[in-house]
Amino acid sequence: MAHAEDPFTEGQRLWVHGPEGSARPAVYVGGGDNATFFGGPPLAYVVYVDTREGAEIELDRITPRD
């Protein structure tokens, strides 16, 4: 379910940026509400395109894909 503060929309295509400039294609699933509630960084739930595995990623590591 999308929240007004979500920077992305469900199903949006993203890049997940890793160390040393690597990037992996993923799809946005939703925001990780519990992280900020407990004082952690804002998180997003994504599914990687290549493996179809889900992951919880810090928002500052993802950007939109064209």
PyMOL commands that set and color helices and strands:
alter all, ss='L'
color gray80, all
select helices_A, chain A and resi 19-21+33-37+59-61
alter helices_A, ss='H'
color red, helices_A
select strands_A, chain A and resi 13-17+23-32+43-48+54-58+62-64
alter strands_A, ss='S'
color yellow, strands_A
deselect
rebuild
show_as cartoon
